[in-house]
Amino acid sequence: METKQIPPLHTLQVECTLGTINRAHIFMHSFMLLALLYYRISWLFFFFLTSHSHSWSFTLTWFLLLTSELTLSFIWLLAAAYRWRPVSWTAFPELLSDDRRLPRIDVFICTADPVKEPPLDVMNTVVSAMALDYPAEKLWVYLSDDGRADITLYAMRKAFSFAMVWLPFRRKYGVRTRCPNAYFSMKNDEDDGLIMRGEFWSERLKMKRTK
């Protein structure tokens, strides 16, 4: 019995050309670092062997320079590991056709101070999370308000009322922008250029007034 092969949801491709360039740069940089380390150590031995009066200020300066160079070299070495074998991922979200197989997602949003975190920004964050391209029955959004501010509770009630209008509007006209504030702040919205019906503009204006 022949088994049906399931297409992959993502593929990995190794960037050979970029990897070769990165490795050449890593080898060259490593050689320079070894040469610098050899210069620092050999010059210190030469100084102590030829100089009769040893300066503690010079020794301290040399030690600080060597320490900083070794620290920066170690940081560079950690970053070079990611450039040794660069890869690129390609995802195929269109293959997720069966929504019944998707798991449930819980989105937790935390806030504490309505002064540092304005309620309007929290409202846009909550509504944007509710507008994720995911089955609505499997998406749950939670807000944790550690400050227990009344204004945050009032803002969430207004956000819920606005989401009842915003979410159907996005699905109906295929608006790609999820954040309401970002959508209404755009001077030239790409989504609006694809829709020329008067019904769209009337609903958009009505929803903007509701916002």
N, C-alpha and C positions, 0 to 999 in steps of 0.2 A: 504494500500500500504506500503510495507516494505521499509524503507529508508536504503540506502547503508551506512554502517559505514566506515568513513574515518580513516585509521590508523594514530596514532599520529606521529608527527615528532620528538618528544623527550619524554623521560620518566624520572620520578623522583623516587629515591629510598632512603629511610631514613637509615642511617648507625646506626642500633640499638646498636651493640656492642661498636663501637667507641663512640657513644653518652653516653652510660652508664659509660665508663671509663672517659670521659671528665667531666661528671657531678660529679662523685666521686672526681675527682681532684679539681673541682671548689669548692665543699663543704669543702674539706680539706684546700684548700688555703684560702678560706674565713674565716674559723675558725682561721687559723694562723694570718691573718691580724687583726681580732678582738682582739686576744690575744696580738698582738704587740701594737695595739692602747690602750688597757687597761693598758699595762705596761708603755707606755710613759706618759699617763695622771696621773696614780696613783703614779709613781715615781716623777713627778713634784710636786704634792701635798705633798708628803713625804719630798721632799727636802726643800720646803718653810716652812713646819711646824717644821722641826728639825734644820734647819740651821739658825744661827743668822745673818750672813752676806751674803747677796744675791749678787752673781756675775752676772753682766750684760753679760759678755762674755759667761758664761755658759748658761744663758737664751737664748741668741741669737743662740748659737750652737744647743740647744735643739729645738728651733723653726724651724731652717733650716732643721734639721733632720726630724722633724715631717712633715714639708711641702713637702719635697722630697718624703717621704714614702707615704703620701696621694696622691701625684701626680702620682707616679708609680702605686699605687693601683687602681686609677681611670682609668689609661690607660689599666691596666690588665683587669679591669672589662668590658671595652668596647670591648676588644678582646675576652673575655670569652663568650660574647653573641653569637658570630658566632660558637663557639664550643659546644653550648648547644644542638643544633639539627643539626648535620652534615648531609648533603645530597649529593648525587652524581647524575649527569645528564648524560643520554645516548642519543645521537643524532642519527638520522637515515637519513642522507642526501640522501641516495639512493631512498627514497620515493618522493623526489622532481623530479619526472619524467617529468612533464609538464612544460617546460621552458617558455611557454607563460604566465603562472601565476606569474612568478617571476617579481618583480618590477625593475625599472631602478635604477642603483647605480651610484652616482657621487663620484669620488675619488679626493680629493683636496690635493695637495702636495705643501708645502710652503718652499721657500728658500730666503735668503737675501744676505749673504756674501759668495762669491765663495772661499774665503780663509778658513773660518771656516767650510764651507760645500763644499767640493771639488766637482767639476762638475761630476767626475766619480761616486761618491756615489749618486748624484742626478739622474744620468742616470740609474744606477742600480735600484734605487727606482721606477722610472717611468716605466721602462720595467717590473719590478716585479709586479707592480700594473696592468699593461696591461695583464700580464700572469695569472691573477686570474682565477680560475675554475668557470667561469660565462659566460653566453651567450654574445658573443662579441658585438652584436647589442644593448645590454642593459647595457654595461659598458662604462663609460666615465671617462677619466683621465684628470685632469686639473693641470697645474703647475703655481704657483704664484711666480714670481720673484720680490721681493720688491727692490732688488738692481739694477735691470735693467742692468745686466752685459752682455756684448757681448759674453763672453766665455760660459755663461750659455745657451744663445740662440744657439750658435754653437753646444754645447754638446747635446741639445735637437734635433737638426736636425740629428746628428749622431745617437742618440738613436732611433729616428724614423726609420732611415734606417736599423739599426741593428734589431729592433723589427720586421720588415718585413721578416727577415730570422729566428729569434729566435722563434717567436710564432708558425709558421708552423712546425718547427723542434720539438718543445715540443709536439705538438698535434700528429705528425706523429709517434714518437717513445715512447710516453708516459712518457716523462721525468717529474719527480715529483718536482724537484728543480726549483723554479721560478726565482731566482736571477741569472743572468748570471755570475757575479763575483764569487759567491759561488759555482756555478756548475763547472767552469773551475779551481777553486782553490782546488778542492777535489783531494786528491791523489788516494783514492779508492772509486770511485763513485758507489753507489748501483745500479743506473740506468744503468750504462755501463755494469755491470755484467750480466744483463738480455738480452743484445743485442749483438749478435756475428756476425752480418752481416757486410760485408765489406762496403756496402753502407752507413751504419750508421757512420762508422769511417771516411770515406771520407768526408761526409757532416759535421761532427763534426770538422774535421781539417780545412775545408774551412771556416766554420763559426768562428772558433777561430782566424783565420787570419784576417777575416773581423772585428772582435772585436778589 
